[in-house]
């Protein structure tokens, strides 16, 4: 992979992103412990501590995960990651994202994705998103930022290959939709 920094420190208007650390476990678990966060997600039991421990360990081991921090409160409100798409090893994707429900429906996801895609566009011309067919909320969220559905594929993004809806967002699409971005 190129010399891309998968764990940058990024600062937005309301969010600060930094590398996820082992010391973030309790605070991130607190954010993830709401069962309704995982309701439309394939990992519906991720609010369970043992299930979350495995998820957290895998994100930490990836060396590509970011803590999402609300600047006003100083609290961790979620996480997201860069990763290499298994079917496109020269490219970059954003995923493994969750936010606390109080950050749903507003500008938080848009700001999070803006920080991450603009960082990725320094080195890549397209950013991919892989979403489970059942995760309608996440599909709508990537469409809102301008990504387009490109194809469906069975990909090994976790322990078992699963069908994913694959979305892409080019730097040109992003610039057209966010001219001052």
ZASERO-906899 format. One line per field, with one value per atom (N, C-alpha, C): residue in three letters; atom name; x, y, z. Coordinates in pm, 1 decimal. Atoms other than C-alpha are relative to their C-alpha. Example, Ala and Ser with C-alpha at 12.3 -4.5 7.8 and 13.67 -1.06 7.14 Angstrom:
2
resn	ala,ala,ala,ser,ser,ser .
name	N,CA,C,N,CA,C .
u	89.0,1230.0,90.0,-82.0,1367.0,-77.0 .
v	-119.0,-450.0,120.0,-119.0,-106.0,109.0 .
w	0.0,780.0,0.0,-6.0,714.0,73.0 .
END
This chain:
181
resn	unk,unk,unk,unk,unk,unk,unk,unk,unk,unk,unk,unk,unk,unk,unk,unk,unk,unk,unk,unk,unk,unk,unk,unk,unk,unk,unk,unk,unk,unk,unk,unk,unk,unk,unk,unk,unk,unk,unk,unk,unk,unk,unk,unk,unk,unk,unk,unk,unk,unk,unk,unk,unk,unk,unk,unk,unk,unk,unk,unk,unk,unk,unk,unk,unk,unk,unk,unk,unk,unk,unk,unk,unk,unk,unk,unk,unk,unk,unk,unk,unk,unk,unk,unk,unk,unk,unk,unk,unk,unk,unk,unk,unk,unk,unk,unk,unk,unk,unk,unk,unk,unk,unk,unk,unk,unk,unk,unk,unk,unk,unk,unk,unk,unk,unk,unk,unk,unk,unk,unk,unk,unk,unk,unk,unk,unk,unk,unk,unk,unk,unk,unk,unk,unk,unk,unk,unk,unk,unk,unk,unk,unk,unk,unk,unk,unk,unk,unk,unk,unk,unk,unk,unk,unk,unk,unk,unk,unk,unk,unk,unk,unk,unk,unk,unk,unk,unk,unk,unk,unk,unk,unk,unk,unk,unk,unk,unk,unk,unk,unk,unk,unk,unk,unk,unk,unk,unk,unk,unk,unk,unk,unk,unk,unk,unk,unk,unk,unk,unk,unk,unk,unk,unk,unk,unk,unk,unk,unk,unk,unk,unk,unk,unk,unk,unk,unk,unk,unk,unk,unk,unk,unk,unk,unk,unk,unk,unk,unk,unk,unk,unk,unk,unk,unk,unk,unk,unk,unk,unk,unk,unk,unk,unk,unk,unk,unk,unk,unk,unk,unk,unk,unk,unk,unk,unk,unk,unk,unk,unk,unk,unk,unk,unk,unk,unk,unk,unk,unk,unk,unk,unk,unk,unk,unk,unk,unk,unk,unk,unk,unk,unk,unk,unk,unk,unk,unk,unk,unk,unk,unk,unk,unk,unk,unk,unk,unk,unk,unk,unk,unk,unk,unk,unk,unk,unk,unk,unk,unk,unk,unk,unk,unk,unk,unk,unk,unk,unk,unk,unk,unk,unk,unk,unk,unk,unk,unk,unk,unk,unk,unk,unk,unk,unk,unk,unk,unk,unk,unk,unk,unk,unk,unk,unk,unk,unk,unk,unk,unk,unk,unk,unk,unk,unk,unk,unk,unk,unk,unk,unk,unk,unk,unk,unk,unk,unk,unk,unk,unk,unk,unk,unk,unk,unk,unk,unk,unk,unk,unk,unk,unk,unk,unk,unk,unk,unk,unk,unk,unk,unk,unk,unk,unk,unk,unk,unk,unk,unk,unk,unk,unk,unk,unk,unk,unk,unk,unk,unk,unk,unk,unk,unk,unk,unk,unk,unk,unk,unk,unk,unk,unk,unk,unk,unk,unk,unk,unk,unk,unk,unk,unk,unk,unk,unk,unk,unk,unk,unk,unk,unk,unk,unk,unk,unk,unk,unk,unk,unk,unk,unk,unk,unk,unk,unk,unk,unk,unk,unk,unk,unk,unk,unk,unk,unk,unk,unk,unk,unk,unk,unk,unk,unk,unk,unk,unk,unk,unk,unk,unk,unk,unk,unk,unk,unk,unk,unk,unk,unk,unk,unk,unk,unk,unk,unk,unk,unk,unk,unk,unk,unk,unk,unk,unk,unk,unk,unk,unk,unk,unk,unk,unk,unk,unk,unk,unk,unk,unk,unk,unk,unk,unk,unk,unk,unk,unk,unk,unk,unk,unk,unk,unk,unk,unk,unk,unk,unk,unk,unk,unk,unk,unk,unk,unk,unk .
name	N,CA,C,N,CA,C,N,CA,C,N,CA,C,N,CA,C,N,CA,C,N,CA,C,N,CA,C,N,CA,C,N,CA,C,N,CA,C,N,CA,C,N,CA,C,N,CA,C,N,CA,C,N,CA,C,N,CA,C,N,CA,C,N,CA,C,N,CA,C,N,CA,C,N,CA,C,N,CA,C,N,CA,C,N,CA,C,N,CA,C,N,CA,C,N,CA,C,N,CA,C,N,CA,C,N,CA,C,N,CA,C,N,CA,C,N,CA,C,N,CA,C,N,CA,C,N,CA,C,N,CA,C,N,CA,C,N,CA,C,N,CA,C,N,CA,C,N,CA,C,N,CA,C,N,CA,C,N,CA,C,N,CA,C,N,CA,C,N,CA,C,N,CA,C,N,CA,C,N,CA,C,N,CA,C,N,CA,C,N,CA,C,N,CA,C,N,CA,C,N,CA,C,N,CA,C,N,CA,C,N,CA,C,N,CA,C,N,CA,C,N,CA,C,N,CA,C,N,CA,C,N,CA,C,N,CA,C,N,CA,C,N,CA,C,N,CA,C,N,CA,C,N,CA,C,N,CA,C,N,CA,C,N,CA,C,N,CA,C,N,CA,C,N,CA,C,N,CA,C,N,CA,C,N,CA,C,N,CA,C,N,CA,C,N,CA,C,N,CA,C,N,CA,C,N,CA,C,N,CA,C,N,CA,C,N,CA,C,N,CA,C,N,CA,C,N,CA,C,N,CA,C,N,CA,C,N,CA,C,N,CA,C,N,CA,C,N,CA,C,N,CA,C,N,CA,C,N,CA,C,N,CA,C,N,CA,C,N,CA,C,N,CA,C,N,CA,C,N,CA,C,N,CA,C,N,CA,C,N,CA,C,N,CA,C,N,CA,C,N,CA,C,N,CA,C,N,CA,C,N,CA,C,N,CA,C,N,CA,C,N,CA,C,N,CA,C,N,CA,C,N,CA,C,N,CA,C,N,CA,C,N,CA,C,N,CA,C,N,CA,C,N,CA,C,N,CA,C,N,CA,C,N,CA,C,N,CA,C,N,CA,C,N,CA,C,N,CA,C,N,CA,C,N,CA,C,N,CA,C,N,CA,C,N,CA,C,N,CA,C,N,CA,C,N,CA,C,N,CA,C,N,CA,C,N,CA,C,N,CA,C,N,CA,C,N,CA,C,N,CA,C,N,CA,C,N,CA,C,N,CA,C,N,CA,C,N,CA,C,N,CA,C,N,CA,C,N,CA,C,N,CA,C,N,CA,C,N,CA,C,N,CA,C,N,CA,C,N,CA,C,N,CA,C,N,CA,C,N,CA,C,N,CA,C,N,CA,C,N,CA,C,N,CA,C,N,CA,C,N,CA,C,N,CA,C,N,CA,C,N,CA,C,N,CA,C,N,CA,C,N,CA,C .
u	84.2,0.0,88.2,-73.2,109.8,33.5,-33.1,247.1,-117.6,121.5,-106.2,-10.6,16.7,-160.3,-142.5,132.4,-451.5,-48.6,42.3,-456.5,40.8,-34.9,-434.7,-74.0,74.1,-531.7,-70.6,79.5,-814.1,-92.3,81.2,-1004.0,-106.4,111.4,-1346.6,-60.1,68.8,-1596.8,-50.1,55.7,-1752.2,66.3,-63.6,-1539.1,151.3,-144.5,-1181.8,21.5,-32.0,-1045.4,146.4,-137.4,-735.1,10.6,-14.8,-585.8,-68.5,61.4,-783.4,111.3,-100.3,-584.4,-67.2,52.3,-624.1,-72.6,62.2,-712.8,-138.7,132.7,-1025.9,-110.0,99.6,-1199.6,-124.8,117.9,-1428.0,-90.5,80.7,-1539.1,-68.8,61.5,-1599.7,-106.8,102.2,-1784.1,-125.2,114.9,-2006.0,-80.2,67.4,-2085.0,-72.0,53.6,-2152.9,-102.6,82.9,-2360.8,-150.7,141.1,-2692.7,-44.3,41.4,-2866.3,-60.7,65.0,-3054.5,100.5,-103.7,-2726.1,16.8,-32.1,-2686.4,-123.3,126.5,-3052.3,-3.1,2.7,-3013.5,131.6,-135.7,-2657.4,8.5,-13.8,-2549.8,47.2,-47.2,-2372.4,-94.3,104.7,-2691.1,32.1,-34.3,-2529.7,129.2,-127.8,-2229.0,-4.7,12.2,-2364.1,40.2,-42.2,-2277.0,151.2,-140.7,-1941.1,95.1,-90.4,-1785.2,8.7,2.0,-1889.9,76.6,-67.9,-1767.8,150.8,-143.6,-1432.8,71.5,-60.7,-1362.4,5.4,3.8,-1468.1,108.1,-98.4,-1253.4,142.4,-133.8,-952.4,36.4,-29.4,-982.3,24.9,-21.0,-1012.9,134.7,-127.6,-716.4,116.0,-105.9,-505.9,17.1,-8.1,-584.4,100.0,-87.3,-376.2,-57.3,63.9,-628.3,-125.2,123.9,-904.9,19.5,0.2,-993.2,-107.5,99.2,-1166.3,-66.0,75.9,-1439.8,-41.3,19.8,-1451.9,-80.7,78.8,-1715.2,82.8,-86.6,-1514.3,-62.6,65.7,-1772.5,4.2,5.4,-1807.7,132.7,-123.7,-1467.4,-19.1,32.2,-1641.7,20.6,-3.9,-1577.9,-144.5,138.0,-1898.3,-8.0,1.1,-1794.2,139.1,-126.3,-1525.9,-22.3,1.7,-1442.2,140.4,-129.5,-1160.2,19.7,-41.0,-975.7,36.4,-45.7,-909.1,18.9,-24.5,-792.9,-111.2,105.1,-1084.1,60.4,-57.8,-1020.1,2.2,6.3,-1120.3,70.5,-68.6,-931.1,121.9,-111.5,-593.8,83.8,-74.3,-456.1,-82.0,91.7,-749.6,-24.0,28.9,-891.5,-150.5,140.9,-1223.8,-13.8,34.5,-1391.9,-114.5,107.0,-1602.1,24.6,-5.0,-1642.4,-38.5,38.7,-1814.7,-124.7,124.2,-2063.3,7.3,14.5,-2186.8,-111.7,108.0,-2396.6,-126.7,126.7,-2764.1,-26.3,22.7,-2760.0,66.8,-68.4,-2534.3,-61.2,67.4,-2772.0,-86.7,96.9,-2973.6,44.4,-48.7,-2763.2,119.9,-116.9,-2434.4,121.9,-117.3,-2205.8,57.9,-52.0,-2179.7,58.0,-50.1,-2138.4,138.3,-129.1,-1856.0,106.8,-93.3,-1691.7,47.3,-36.7,-1702.2,77.6,-72.5,-1588.5,146.6,-137.8,-1278.7,75.6,-67.3,-1200.5,18.1,-15.4,-1270.3,98.4,-94.0,-1081.6,144.0,-133.9,-782.8,38.1,-27.2,-811.5,26.4,-16.0,-839.3,136.9,-137.5,-487.3,85.4,-77.5,-364.0,-77.4,82.5,-656.6,-104.0,100.2,-900.2,-141.5,132.0,-1186.0,8.3,13.4,-1300.4,-119.6,106.1,-1509.9,-64.0,75.9,-1776.2,-68.3,61.6,-1896.7,-102.3,108.8,-2233.0,-86.6,88.0,-2446.5,-133.8,129.2,-2767.1,-109.3,102.5,-2970.2,20.3,-31.8,-2803.8,-43.6,59.7,-3037.0,45.9,-39.8,-2941.9,137.4,-134.1,-2574.1,1.8,8.5,-2664.4,-50.4,53.6,-2872.1,104.1,-100.3,-2590.2,108.4,-104.8,-2330.1,-57.4,63.2,-2576.9,-12.0,13.5,-2629.8,128.6,-126.0,-2260.1,45.8,-30.5,-2262.8,55.3,-49.1,-2140.2,-106.0,90.3,-2290.6,18.7,-7.9,-2376.1,67.3,-76.2,-2126.0,-26.7,18.9,-2175.0,-24.4,13.0,-2253.1,105.3,-103.4,-1987.4,2.3,-23.2,-1917.3,144.7,-132.7,-1621.9,27.7,-42.5,-1426.4,48.8,-34.9,-1436.3,11.2,-14.2,-1462.3,36.8,-40.5,-1430.2,-62.1,71.4,-1680.3,-34.5,41.2,-1730.3,-150.9,141.4,-2060.2,-28.1,41.1,-2254.4,5.5,-10.4,-2181.4,-52.7,32.4,-2327.9,120.9,-124.7,-2021.2,-28.6,20.9,-2034.5,134.6,-121.4,-1776.0,-28.8,8.4,-1714.3,132.8,-123.6,-1463.3,26.6,-35.1,-1276.5,-74.5,75.3,-1450.3,-144.8,138.5,-1796.8,-5.5,-3.7,-1702.9,16.5,-25.3,-1568.4,-123.0,119.2,-1882.7,-110.1,104.6,-2108.8,39.6,-51.2,-1887.0,108.0,-99.3,-1719.2,90.1,-83.4,-1589.0,58.1,-31.3,-1513.2,135.9 .
v	-118.6,0.0,124.3,-126.2,354.4,48.9,-58.6,572.6,81.7,-67.0,659.5,-13.4,0.6,754.8,-41.7,53.6,535.5,43.2,-45.5,688.3,146.4,-141.6,1064.2,64.8,-85.7,1325.1,102.5,-89.2,1517.6,82.9,-90.7,1816.4,66.1,-64.5,1934.4,107.3,-101.4,2185.1,-54.6,58.6,1947.2,-131.3,129.7,1630.9,8.6,20.2,1533.3,-149.6,140.4,1206.4,-21.8,35.8,1036.4,-151.6,145.2,686.6,-62.4,76.6,437.1,-65.6,62.3,313.1,-102.1,100.6,22.8,66.2,-71.9,277.7,54.7,-49.0,373.7,-102.8,107.2,41.1,36.3,-21.0,136.2,110.1,-110.3,466.0,-36.6,40.3,317.4,-106.2,99.1,20.9,67.7,-75.1,264.8,58.1,-54.9,433.4,-109.7,110.1,94.4,-85.0,91.0,-58.5,19.2,-22.8,70.1,-100.5,101.0,-226.0,59.7,-58.1,9.3,47.1,-35.4,116.5,-112.9,118.4,-236.6,-65.4,59.1,-299.7,-34.0,26.5,-270.9,-53.4,42.4,-401.2,-152.3,146.4,-759.9,-53.1,41.4,-778.9,58.3,-55.1,-720.6,-9.4,19.1,-834.4,70.4,-66.4,-603.0,85.2,-72.2,-417.2,-87.7,94.1,-730.7,13.5,-27.2,-682.1,-99.8,100.2,-1011.7,14.8,-18.5,-953.1,127.3,-125.5,-593.8,-11.9,18.6,-704.0,-53.7,56.8,-911.5,104.3,-105.8,-624.5,103.6,-100.9,-375.6,-52.2,58.7,-609.9,-4.0,6.1,-653.8,139.0,-136.7,-278.8,52.7,-45.2,-207.4,-66.6,75.0,-479.2,44.5,-42.4,-337.0,114.7,-116.3,-27.0,108.3,-94.6,170.5,64.3,-47.6,257.6,136.9,-134.4,606.2,12.3,-37.9,726.9,128.2,-118.8,979.8,70.1,-72.6,1244.5,126.6,-122.4,1511.4,109.0,-104.9,1832.1,65.8,-72.2,1998.8,-76.9,79.8,1711.6,-68.0,73.8,1550.9,-151.0,142.7,1210.8,-70.3,83.7,930.9,-33.5,22.2,905.1,-105.4,104.3,631.0,-29.8,36.8,490.3,-19.0,30.1,448.6,-44.2,52.4,290.8,16.3,20.2,299.3,-147.2,136.5,-40.6,-20.8,34.7,-200.6,-94.9,90.1,-349.1,-132.2,128.9,-723.4,-23.1,19.9,-707.7,111.0,-112.6,-382.0,38.1,-17.3,-409.4,126.5,-125.3,-83.1,121.9,-107.9,122.5,9.9,-25.6,249.2,2.3,-0.7,209.0,57.6,-49.1,358.7,-85.8,81.3,145.8,-32.3,38.6,-29.6,119.7,-125.4,293.9,-19.2,-16.0,348.3,128.9,-121.0,655.4,-22.1,5.5,694.2,57.6,-41.5,747.6,150.0,-145.3,1107.8,75.2,-63.0,1180.2,-39.9,39.6,1024.4,113.7,-90.7,1233.0,144.7,-136.9,1545.7,5.6,-19.0,1656.0,-81.8,69.9,1427.5,-98.8,98.0,1144.1,70.7,-75.6,1396.5,59.2,-57.6,1570.7,-108.4,112.4,1237.8,-45.6,45.9,1122.6,107.7,-107.8,1465.1,-0.8,2.7,1453.0,-118.6,121.3,1096.1,-3.4,6.9,1122.4,105.7,-102.3,1449.5,-39.7,52.5,1289.8,-107.7,108.1,984.4,54.8,-55.5,1200.7,64.8,-47.7,1330.2,-105.0,109.5,986.8,-90.1,89.8,815.1,80.8,-67.4,914.3,-44.3,53.7,703.0,-63.4,63.8,588.4,-94.0,100.9,273.6,-16.0,31.0,182.3,-133.9,131.9,-177.2,-15.9,-0.9,-214.9,-124.0,116.9,-515.7,39.5,-30.2,-534.1,35.5,-27.1,-524.9,133.9,-123.3,-205.3,122.3,-106.3,44.3,138.3,-130.6,332.7,41.1,-32.4,314.1,20.7,-20.8,279.5,140.5,-134.7,598.2,105.7,-97.3,775.8,21.3,-19.8,710.0,62.4,-66.5,809.6,150.1,-141.9,1139.4,77.9,-72.9,1223.6,-6.2,0.8,1150.2,-129.0,128.6,790.8,-64.6,70.8,571.9,-149.8,145.8,203.2,-47.5,46.5,32.6,-146.5,143.4,-341.8,-68.5,84.2,-620.1,-109.2,102.6,-870.3,-71.6,73.8,-1139.0,26.0,-40.2,-1006.9,-48.0,41.3,-1125.5,123.1,-118.7,-808.1,-32.6,45.4,-1001.6,-147.6,140.4,-1365.1,-86.9,80.0,-1492.5,88.1,-78.7,-1373.7,25.4,-36.0,-1192.5,92.5,-86.4,-1013.1,145.4,-143.6,-640.4,78.3,-98.1,-352.9,92.6,-75.6,-170.8,135.7,-137.7,206.7,64.9,-75.0,443.8,148.4,-145.5,815.2,50.3,-52.2,981.6,140.8,-135.5,1298.2,103.1,-90.6,1461.5,13.3,-4.1,1366.9,81.8,-69.6,1495.5,151.3,-143.5,1827.3,66.7,-57.3,1878.6,24.7,-12.5,1824.8,88.0,-75.9,2004.7,95.6,-86.3,2288.0,77.2,-71.2,2454.1,-95.1,103.6,2121.5,-15.5 .
w	0.0,0.0,0.0,5.8,-63.6,140.4,-130.1,214.8,53.0,-45.6,320.7,151.6,-145.2,685.4,32.9,-32.5,795.7,137.9,-132.3,1143.6,21.2,-14.5,1095.8,117.6,-92.1,1351.7,-88.4,84.5,1182.7,88.3,-80.3,1316.2,-86.1,67.9,1203.7,88.6,-79.8,1338.5,132.4,-122.5,1592.4,39.2,-24.8,1566.4,-7.5,7.5,1631.0,-17.8,23.5,1493.5,33.8,-33.8,1626.9,1.0,-2.7,1628.7,121.8,-108.3,1836.3,81.2,-87.2,2137.1,91.2,-92.5,2380.1,116.7,-110.5,2649.1,-30.9,39.9,2453.2,19.8,-2.3,2518.5,79.5,-84.5,2808.6,-54.6,50.3,2660.7,-131.9,126.7,2316.2,24.4,-32.5,2468.1,54.7,-51.6,2657.3,-116.9,118.3,2324.1,-78.3,81.4,2159.1,72.4,-79.6,2439.6,-17.5,30.1,2302.3,-107.2,98.7,2130.7,-126.9,117.5,1896.8,-105.8,98.0,1732.1,-100.8,80.7,1598.9,-60.4,44.0,1511.3,-148.9,143.5,1132.2,-52.8,34.2,1135.0,0.5,-2.9,1055.7,136.6,-132.8,1397.4,105.5,-86.3,1594.3,148.9,-141.7,1921.7,40.1,-28.8,1912.4,126.7,-127.0,2217.7,119.1,-103.9,2420.4,21.5,-31.4,2597.2,-66.5,59.2,2479.7,-152.0,145.2,2119.8,-35.7,26.8,2135.5,22.9,-25.7,2283.8,-124.4,121.1,1971.7,-111.6,100.5,1743.9,28.9,-39.0,1935.9,-24.2,19.1,1931.8,-147.9,143.9,1554.9,-56.8,48.2,1494.8,47.8,-55.0,1722.2,-73.7,69.0,1556.2,-144.8,140.0,1212.0,-18.2,11.1,1287.6,-90.8,92.4,1081.8,59.1,-61.7,1330.4,65.0,-57.0,1448.8,107.3,-100.5,1762.8,-48.8,39.0,1683.7,129.2,-125.2,1955.5,-24.3,3.3,2009.0,68.6,-53.7,2058.3,122.2,-109.5,2284.6,131.5,-122.9,2534.5,32.2,-19.2,2484.1,2.9,-7.1,2468.8,-133.9,119.5,2222.6,-36.2,44.3,2018.2,-110.0,100.7,1775.9,-50.2,62.9,1554.2,-149.9,142.1,1187.4,-38.6,43.3,989.8,-149.5,138.3,666.2,-11.2,23.8,511.8,-149.5,140.1,189.0,-44.7,47.5,-8.1,-48.4,39.5,-52.7,-150.7,144.4,-420.2,-78.0,64.5,-493.5,84.3,-93.8,-315.0,-18.1,19.9,-460.4,42.2,-32.0,-330.3,150.3,-141.6,-1.3,21.3,-37.1,174.1,140.8,-132.7,477.7,50.6,-56.6,708.4,145.1,-141.0,1040.6,86.5,-63.5,1141.3,84.6,-74.5,1418.0,79.5,-80.6,1600.9,101.5,-98.2,1915.1,-63.2,62.9,1835.9,11.0,-11.3,1961.1,-114.3,113.5,1659.8,-134.4,123.2,1405.6,-50.6,60.2,1164.3,-11.7,10.7,1188.5,-92.5,85.5,1042.8,42.0,-51.9,1246.2,-100.4,96.8,992.0,-122.0,115.6,710.2,32.3,-38.4,899.0,13.7,-13.2,985.8,-137.4,134.0,623.6,-75.4,66.7,500.8,42.0,-48.8,720.5,-60.0,45.9,614.3,-151.6,145.5,240.3,-49.8,44.7,203.9,31.4,-29.9,376.4,-103.0,96.0,146.9,-139.4,134.8,-166.1,-20.9,16.7,-100.7,-71.1,57.4,-215.9,-95.8,79.9,-389.5,-76.6,81.1,-663.8,29.3,-34.7,-528.5,138.5,-130.8,-186.0,-8.8,2.9,-142.9,137.4,-120.8,112.1,-26.7,13.7,164.5,111.4,-97.0,333.5,-19.2,6.1,419.1,-63.3,63.8,210.8,100.9,-101.8,534.3,71.0,-72.4,660.0,-82.3,82.0,492.6,47.7,-54.2,724.5,-51.4,48.9,625.0,-151.1,144.7,256.7,-29.9,20.6,277.0,36.2,-44.6,462.6,-105.3,101.7,190.3,-127.0,114.3,-80.8,25.5,-36.1,105.4,-24.3,21.1,74.9,-145.6,142.3,-298.9,-55.8,50.2,-320.3,-88.5,90.4,-591.5,14.6,-4.3,-581.8,-128.5,115.8,-813.2,-33.1,22.6,-766.8,134.2,-118.4,-520.6,-10.7,0.2,-416.7,133.8,-124.3,-161.4,40.2,-44.6,37.3,141.9,-134.0,341.2,75.5,-78.2,551.3,148.4,-138.0,876.6,-4.8,-6.8,974.1,-108.5,99.4,715.8,-120.4,116.9,356.0,2.3,-0.4,318.4,-118.0,109.1,48.6,45.2,-27.2,37.4,-118.7,102.5,-154.1,-3.6,13.2,-287.5,-63.7,42.8,-321.0,-24.2,25.9,-460.3,-5.5,5.2,-432.4,-54.5,59.1,-663.3,52.0,-43.0,-579.7,-84.8,86.6,-879.1,42.6,-49.6,-751.0,129.0,-127.4,-407.5,-23.1,27.0,-544.9,-60.1,61.2,-752.4,101.6,-102.3,-451.5,117.0,-114.0,-199.3,-50.5,64.5,-391.3,95.7,-96.6,-75.9,102.9,-91.7,91.5,45.8 .
END
